[in-house]
Amino acid sequence: MRNGDSLLLARVAIGLTWAAAMLCACHSRADLHPLIIVPGSGGNQLEARLTGEYKASSLLCSRLFPPVKDRDGWFRLWFEPSVLLAPFTKCFADRMTLYYDWTSDDYYNAPGVETRVCQFGSTESLRHLDPHLKQATSYMATLVESLQKVGYVDGETLFGAPYDFRYGLAADGHPSRVGSKFLQDLKDLIEKAAASNKGKPVILLSHSLGGLFTLQLLNRNPSSWLRRHVKHFIALSAPWGGAVDELLTFASGNALKVPLVDPLIVRGEQRSSESNLWLLPSPKVFDSEELLVISPFANYTARDIVQFLDDIGFPEGIRPYESRILPLVERLSVPDVPVTCMFGSSVKTPEKLTYRSKAKGFDEPPEVAHGDGDGTVNMASLLGLESLWEENPKQPFKVVTIPGVSHMSILKEEIALREIVQEIVNIHANRVGSSYVRR
């Protein structure tokens, strides 16, 4: 561990001492409400195996990637550091790509690629994306350690719900094989966690995309089940109405600030992701008159996503977006459980993209104008559920903003961890009210 990381963990440990005492004061550690973490997109390890149906795009992909497999042929697809090298990036993209089948109206892996999520129920696969490079690929590790310091124990009172984040969900009447199975697995985990903890209802703690899945689970189950099994829902950095940054991903590819990756190589794979379609700016949340993309071809608002997909050269995304995704995001509704939305603010966040070259089109990075948000998700989206609760003031709902904390640092910075643990303390003490709270 590097000195800087040691100092950070030491500061967090000191800062959480008070929280441990408060939590013990209101509940013994053996009497905690179980807590389930639902990670965001890319927030847990994903494994793959190739079958005889797989056709490699090159000899390199066939023989040298991935570098390590177990005896049954399984290897870590996400995250594998070799994908940062240009020749292997293409191999990675080929195997991560999903395919929408028009006949069955659902998404599938590439032919010959099997995938799986390991250690469902545990936080292990979402602490680090590569267990051999823990510092470089840390995701939920610091948050999990903070929860453990106040008495939570993995597999007993603390659980993880990893999933194949490439897949999403669909509106009623459309199949969503992988996403629907995850919701069922999450529901089963909630029931199991409650049953193994004297019937105490669970606290659901999500990050980013995980919040959208969790909201769907809550809205797809009856109030009687929710009252029995769910104590509270804490949503960290949830993109309720998508993000402008996702338009960049679809138009030009997104290297996610990784210096060695060419965004155009991964653009096709990113466009194929069902969950990425789900994260496009929602016309229900974004101002219908606000220009999000300016180009030589046309200008686009959140109501022009269909034309945008066609103009960037991705017309195959139009049908699933219109039939499966749009009705889903337009039915954003209030779950019948207490909710706390917690997120960063005052961080420069992409708000408008400008493409100037007609010759290069969307194949070059745009000029980016910034606005308020958490660096990834726009403020309008982070506050996407607020207006719904204004119509239902009796429903317990709370907004906690943390200035200067980004989309990812909310899982690591001391000020954010203190807020998260404090909220868990409040939940145990039944001190969460119906008012809006701004930090």
PyMOL commands that set and color helices and strands:
alter all, ss='L'
color gray80, all
select helices_A, chain A and resi 3-15+17-26+29-31+59-63+81-84+86-96+124-127+141-149+177-195+209-219+223-229+245-252+263-272+274-278+302-311+315-330+379-382+386-390+409-411+414-428
alter helices_A, ss='H'
color red, helices_A
select strands_A, chain A and resi 35-38+46-50+75-78+98-101+106-109+113-116+158-160+202-207+230-236+293-294+299-300+339-345+349-354+367-371+397-403
alter strands_A, ss='S'
color yellow, strands_A
deselect
rebuild
show_as cartoon
